[in-house]
């Protein structure tokens, strides 16, 4: 149960109860404010205005592809309802089958990493009869006919597969398509009704809610794990040595040459350093222009990593294709990407609003880029930079994360339980909004619902009993600590040296490190982070166990704030109330329940790379609580009687 309090009117309340919340990866309505405000405790972290709504009039930034494509979707043929057989998923759940490798077929290291990530995931099945989705073991990553990785006769090989069925319920991965000079998006074979997980895909060819845009990654991209982002600490003001940098190839002719050939116009060799070289390819000297020698010499004077780690913004212009390795490099380095690739459907656009982490530019307005990035306020730069780190670590730091995110976007959630009849809801003097979702999953309680307009969110389990006095007091405390979770039920973690793992305890002691969201206030911004920052693997674990969502939220908040939650007045009846609820008494007493929570603790700590939870012994009581004075003089009179 989520209660959203309008504290400007103080006495009015709007309640939202999520009976069957939508899938945890669902993106909020982009038409409304997509940038929930950071807590008021720090103006430096407040949300920024979308780039295409700023007051900068001298830079005509185009609308993002994600906003445009719905108007142009009429020409696309395949959708999930027309080219995907849902019945295969309903039988055994979302299972993915990888074809066995055919004799004599070579597979690139990058494609093998993709297949290994699938085979090591919870979605994998070795039985095609149980599969909902099929992935080829024929390497489709590089479809450039001039590449040594190009697989010949792929069309015939695919058509001979017994399960191909014109591509229905198949997913094809691709990083490179087309060849010189046009570099089209044609793969060289008929994909039929198969879905595409493709890098450098254009908005024009992207089929919404069917295809998935993935990032271009190199063969050296780690299969698992991956390095953390390079933002070690938040520098305020968040300025670096350079304002804008780029270092890469320059193409003298053909597609993708215009933008990179023009970069020298805005390069000043001081705080805007844009370096290109035409010294690549076998015949570069035959085609070199008057600038090549000078460009090559200056190109060699700068260290790319030093530039990357010391610049506020990183230019990401298109190359031969729409995507570029510079995109992921900039994200990891906390260098805000400035996109110059008109028509590129940005990676994972179904679940990521890239305006929160990048500047979406227009290739035709290159000369105005320097003045534009200089005009961006330091508050927004800090917010952009933090978001690059969230996205890098959640979705892009390894091949495994890229692959799992791709699969999780496809996952179908089903629910057969209908919404209770309206007459069963009690009459109230304030509006009651009931959100009917697609599925009842634990993570859905933390979705950033557009209906939540207030900063304060009161999260209640269905069996929690709190008086209005207790709610009022907890909110009063939260107003002083809006960046933290503030509430009643506390838990703690500890290191078990015998088992060499983290432990979870609900023993009532003076020490705690978590405040459960069964009865707590928190800032609505954490719903946004929970949904868009945390990886799908953790949220799926929570959903499958129907447990640990409160622990995961505590991990997230403590990781962001580096501080413990706040426990308010010890509610003497809380434990007895919980144990007295016969419908859930077995859950609290069930040893498996606590075993699951200990497993969750260690899984979460592994993903975060550290234990973010912080212990505390502070408990905040109402003024004069338990003091030997008349109850009539006390503001929170009812709490004393508990």
N, C-alpha and C positions, 0 to 999 in steps of 0.2 A: 504494500500500500504506500503510495506517495501522496503526501499532503503538501500542497504548494500554498504558502501563506503570503498574502498581500499585506506586508507590515506597514505600508503607508496608511492603510485604513485600519490596521491593527486588529479589528474585530471580525473582518470578513475573511472567509477562507474558500479557496477553490481546491477541490480534491480531484486527484487523478488516480484511478486504480487500473493497473495494467493486468488484465485478466489473461490475455494471451498475446504477449508482446511479439512484435515482428522479429525477424532474424537479426542477430547481433551485429551483422556487418552492414545493416541498412543505413543509407546516408540520409540525413535530414533534408527536408524540402529546401532546395537551393533558392527558392523564391523569397524565403524569409531570411532573417539574419543568420548567416551560416557561421558566424564567429562569436560564440558565447564569450561574454566578458570574463576576463580574469578577475579574481577577487579584488575588492576595493582596497585591500591593504597595500597595494602597490600599483600606482598609476602607470609605472613603466611597463607593466604587463597587460595593459588594457587592450581590448581588441582593436583592430584597425579597420578602416573603411575599405571595402573591396576596391581593387585598383581601378576597375572600370567605372567607379563612382566617385573618384577623388576630384578635387577642385583643380587639378592640373589640366589646363585647357590646351597647352601647347604640345600635348602628346596623345595622339589618338590611339589609345590601346584598344585592340579589338576584343570583342566578346569571346569568352572561352569557347572551345569546340563543344564542351559538355552542355552549354546553354543553347547553342545553335542547332544541334543535330536533331532535336525532337521535331523541329519544323521541316526537316528534310528527310524524314524517315519513311516517307511513303514509297520510295523506290526500292527499298531493301526487301528481299524476299524472305529470308530465313529469320524466324523468331523461335523462341523456345516452344511456343505452342504449335508451331507449324513444322519444325525440323528436329524435334527432340521427343523421344518416346519416354514419357514420364513413368509408364508402368514398370520399366526396368528398375527404377529407383524405389518404387513403392514396395517391391518384393523383398529386397535385402538391404535397403538403405543406400546411401551414396557410396558405392564401391567402384574403384578404378582398376581396370585390367590393362597390363602392358603386354603387348604381343611378344612372344619369344623371339630371340634374335635368330635371324636366318643365316644359314651357313654361308660363309664368304662375304657377308656384309660388314663393312667397317663403320664404326660409329665414332664421331668426334668426342673429345673429352668433355666438351660443354654439354652435348646431348646425353652422354652417359651420366653426367651429374644430374641432369633433369630426371632421367629415368630412375636413378638411384634414390632421388628425393621422393619420388612417388612410391617406389617399392618399400621405402622405410617409413611411410606415413600410415596413419590410422585408416586411410581410405583404401589402401591397396588390397587386392584380392588376386590370388593366382588362378581362380576359377572363373573363366569367361561366362559361365552360366549364372554367376552371382553379380556380374558387373552391370553398372549403370552407365559407365563412361569407359571408352576405349582409347588407348594411346599407342601410336605406332612405334615399332622398334626399328623403323627405317628412318635414317637421319634426315630430317626436313629443315634443319636450322639454317643451312646456307644454300640458297637457291640461285646463287650467282654462277653462271656457267663458266666463268673464268677462274673460279676458286678451286683449289685442290680438294676442298671438302665437298664439292658438288657430287651428288649421287645421281648417276645416269640411269635412264630407263625407269625412273620412279613411277611414272604413270602406270606402266604395265605391272610393276611389282605390287602396287597398291590395289589395282583392279583385281588381281589374282587372290587377294586375301578373302577367305571365306566369310569373315565377319564384317567386311567393309560396308555392305548394305548402303551404298552410295554416300558413305560418310556419316550416316545418321548415328548420333550419340558418340561421335568421335571428336577428339580434340587434337589439333595439329599445332605444334610449336614451330615458330620461325623467327630468326633474327635478321637474316639478309634475304632480300628478294630482288629480282631484276639484275641487269648487268649494264655495262657501258654501251651506249652513252646515256640511255634514258632512265635506267634504274627504276623500272616500273614495279608495281607491287604484285605482279603475276608470279606465281610459284612454279609455273611450268607443268602443272598437272591440275586436273579438275578436282577441287576439294569437295564437290557435291554439297551435301548438307552438313558437313563437318564444321565445328566451331574453330576459330583461329585464336591462338594466343600468340600475338605477333608484335614484334618491335617495329618502330617507325611506321606504324599504320596511320593512314590519313583519315581525317574526319569524313571525307567523301566515301571511302570504302569501308569504314567501320560500321558494323551492324550492331546497334545499341541493344544491350541486354542479351547478346548472343556471343559476339566476339569479345576478347579481352586484350587490351593494349598492355604489353609488358615492356620493361626497360631493356635497352641494348646493354649487354654486359660482356666483358671480355672473357677469354678462355682461362684467365688467371683468377676470375672471381671465385671465392671460396665456396665449396659445396655446402658446408655447414658452418655454424658459428659465425665467422666473420668478425672483422674489427669493429669496435665501437666507434661512434662519431668522434670527431676531433675537437668538439667543443668541451674543453675541460672545465671551464668556469665562465660565468657570464660577466663580460667586461662592460662596465657602464661608465661613460657612454660606449656603445658597442662599435667603435670605429677601429679600423686597422690601417696598416701602412698604405695599402692601395684601395682605391674606390672600386675599380672595375678592371678585371684581367681576363685574358684569353691567350692560349698558346696551342697552335694546331696547324694542320695542313691548309694550304691555299690551293684551290683548283683554278687553273688558268683558263680552262674552257669547260663547257658542258654544264649539266644541271648541278646546282649547289655552289656554283662559282661566284655568283653575283655578290652575295652578302659578304663572304670572306674576302673577296677582292677589294671590298670597299672599307674594310676595317681600319686601314691606315689613315683614313680621313679623321678619325676621332682618337687615334693613338697620340698621346702627348709625352710618353716616356717618363712621366712623373707619377701621377696617381691613377692614370688610365693607361694601362700597358696591354696592348693587343698585338700579339706577335704571330706572324704566319711564316711558313716556309713553303717554297715550291720545289724543294729538293726531295722529291719522292717519286717513285716510279722509275722505270728503266729509261724513258726518253725525256726526262724533265728538261735537260739542257737544250733539246731541240725546240722546245716550246716556251722557254723562259722569256719573261718580258723585262723591261728596263728596271723594274724594282726588285727583281729576284735576288741579285747578289747582295744588295743592301739589306733586304728583309732577312735573308739567310744569316748574315753576319750578326744582326741584332737578335735574332731568334736564339742563337747559340750563347749569347751573353747571360741569359736569364735561366735560373733553375725553376722548373715548373712547380715542384712541390712547395718551394719557398713562396712562390707567388700565390699558390692555391691557399695556403694556410695563413696568409697575411693580407687577404683581400676581403672586403665587405661583400662585394658582388662578383659573380663569375658569369661571363657571357657564355651562352650555350647556343651558338648558331647552328643551323642545319649544315650537314655535310653533303655527300652524294645522296644520302637518304635523310629522312626527316629527323631521325634519332641520332644521338651522339654519345660517346663514352663520357664526354665532359659532364653530362647530366648527373650520373651517379657519383662522379668524382667531386662535383660541387656539393652535393647533398652531404656526403660523408665529412667534408671539410668544413661544414657549417658556413659555406660561402653561398650566399643567396643566389640561386640561378636566375639569370635574366634570359628568358626564352626568346629566341629569334628563329622560329621555324613555323611559318604560317601553314596552318592546316594539319598540324600534328595532333593526333588524339593522344594526350599525355597518359603515361602509364597509370593503370588502375583508376582511371577516371570515374569508374562506377562508385568507388568508395572514398576517393580523395578529392577534396576541393583544393586545387593547386594554388589558388589565390592566397592561401594561408602560408605558403612556403616558398613562393616564387613570384617573379615579376613577369607577366605575360606581355611580351612586346610584339612589334610588327616590323618585319624585315624592311618594309618600305620607308620606315621612319628611323632608320639607323642613326642619323646625325643628331637626333634629339635624345638619344639614350643617356649620354653623360649628364645633361642637365636634369633629366628625369630622376635618375637614381640619386643625384645629389640632393634632390628636394624631399626625399623620403625621410621622415622624422625618425630620430633614434629610437623612440618607443617601438615603432613598427619594425625597425631593423632587428631589434632584440626579439620581438615576437616571431618574425620570419625565421630568424636563425634558430631559435628553439624548435620551431616546427620542422626544420630540415632534419634535426637530430631525431625527433620523434619518428618521422617517416622513414629515415634511413634504418634505424634499429628495428622498427616494427615490420617493415616490408621488403627492404632492399639489400641488407648487409650480406646475404648469402644466396646462393642458388636455391637452397631449400626454402627460404622465406619467400622468394619470388614464386616458386612453384606452388607452395601451400596457399599463398594468397590467391593465386590463380584458381586453384581448386575450390577454395572456400567461397569465392564469388559465385561459383556455379552451384554450390550446395543448395538443395531445395528443402525447405522446411514445410512440414504439413501438420495440420491440427484438425481434429474431427469434432472438438467440443464447441457447441454453439454458445453465443453470448447469452447470459441470463436475461429473462424477460424484464422489461422496464418496470413493471409493477412490483418487482421484488426489491427495487432500490428504494431506500427511505427518502421521504420528502425532506428537502433542506431549503434554507433561506438564501443559499448561495449556489452558483452553478456547479454542477457535477459533470465532469467530462470523463467518459469511459472510453478507453482506447482499446479497440478490438484488433489484435494483431494476427499474424499468420501462424504463430506457433508459441507455445508456452515454454520459454527457455529462461534460465536463471539470469543470463546477462541482459535480458530485455528490460529489467528494472532500471538499468543504468543507461538506457538509450537517451540521447539528447532530444527529447520530444519537443517539437515546436510549441506545444501548448504551455510549456514551462517558461513563464515570463519573468519570474522573480529570481533573484540570485540565490536565495535560501531554499533548499530542498529538505523537507522532513521525510525521511525514509522510515517506514514502519512495516514490520512483518504483520501478517494478518491476525496473529494471536497476541500481539503486544498490547498491553493495557497501560496507558499513561493518562494522567489527569491533565486538564488544560493548564493548571498551575505548573506542572512539570514541563510541559511543552513550552510555556512562556519563559520559564527560567532558562531552559536549554538554549532557546533562541537568543536571549539576552547575552548569554556567554558567547554564543557563536558570533554575535556582532563584533565582539572584541577580538575574535580569532577566526575570521572568515576563510582563512586559507587552510584550516584544519577540520578534521571530523570532530564534532562535538556531540556527545551522547551518553547513554547510560550503561549498556552491557559492555564490560571490558574483558579482554583476554590478553594472553601474553605468549611470547615465544622464548625458547631457550636452546642452548646448544647441548645436545646429548653426546658427551665425549665417548661413551661406551659404543654407541651406534654410529658415531661420527656423522651425525645429521642433525638438522633442526627439529625441534619438538614444539608441540602446541599444547597449551594447558588452559583450562577454564577455572583453575583453583582461585578462590577469592583471596588475594594477597594485596599488599600495598603497592605492588609493582605491576604495571601493565604496559603493553605496546600497541594494542589494537582496541578500537571501539567499534563494535559491530553495528552494521547499518540496519539492524532490526529495530533500532530506536535511536536515531541520530540525525543531526543536521550536517549538511555539507554544501559546498558551493556547486551550482549547476555546471560550472565549467568542467568539473571532474567527470560528468557524464560524457562530455565531448571527448576528453582524453581517454576514458575507458573504452569508448567505441572506436575511436580512430587511431589511437596510439598503441594500445595493447595488441599483440598478435592474435590472430584467430585461433592459433593452437591452444593458448591459455583459456580463451573464452569457450572454446569447444569442450575443453576438459571440464570446465565449470558446468556447462550445460549437460554434458553426459553424466556427471556425478550428481547433478542437482544439489550442489554443495559448493562452498568455498568462494562464492561471489563476493561476500563481505570481506574475506581475507584479501582477495585480489584488489579490491578497492582500497583497503588500508595500505597495501604494498605500493600502489600507484601514488596515493597522496603523500605518503612518507618519502617516496623517491623524489617527488617534485619539491616538497618543502624542506626535506632533511630534518623534520621535527616530528615529535610524537603527536597523537591525537589528544583531545581534552576530555577527561571523564568528569561528569557532573554528579550531583548529589547521589550518594549511594541509595539506591531504591531498594529498601529491605525486602519488599514483596516481589521483586523482579524474578529472582530465581524460583521462588515458590510458585509464582504465577506460571512461569514457563513449564515447570515440572507438573503442574496441575492440569495442563492442557492435555487431555487424554489423546487427542488426535495426533499430538506430536511428542508425547512423553517418551515413546519408544525411541524416537530419533535422538533426543538429548542423552538418553541412557545407553544407546547402542554403541558398543566399542568400535564398530565399523565406521560410524560417523566420525569419530575422532581419528581413526586410522587414515581415513580419506583426507581429513584436514591436515594431518602431518605430511601426507604425500603431496598435497597441494603446496604447503609451505616450501618444501624442498624444490618442487618443480618451478615455483615462482622465483625463488631465490636464484635458481640456475639461470633463468632467462634474464633476470635483472643483472646478473653478474656479481651480485653482492647481496647482503641482507639489509634492505633499506629501513626496516622497522626500527624504531627508537624507543627505548624504555623510558618510563616516566613514573614518578610517584606523586604527581600533583593531582589533586581532586578539588574542584571548585564547588563550594557550598553557597547557598544564599546567605546574604548578610543576616546575622543574628540567628542563623540556623543552630539549634541545640543550645543556644544561650539561655541562661536562666532569667528570662524576661517574659512579660506577658505575651501570649500568642497574638493578642490584638494589635501589638506594636510591630508585628512582623509582616512583611509583604507576602511571603510565600507560606501562608499558614498551614495549608493542607499537607505540605511536604513533611512537616514535623510529625504528623499523625501516622505516617506510613510505618 
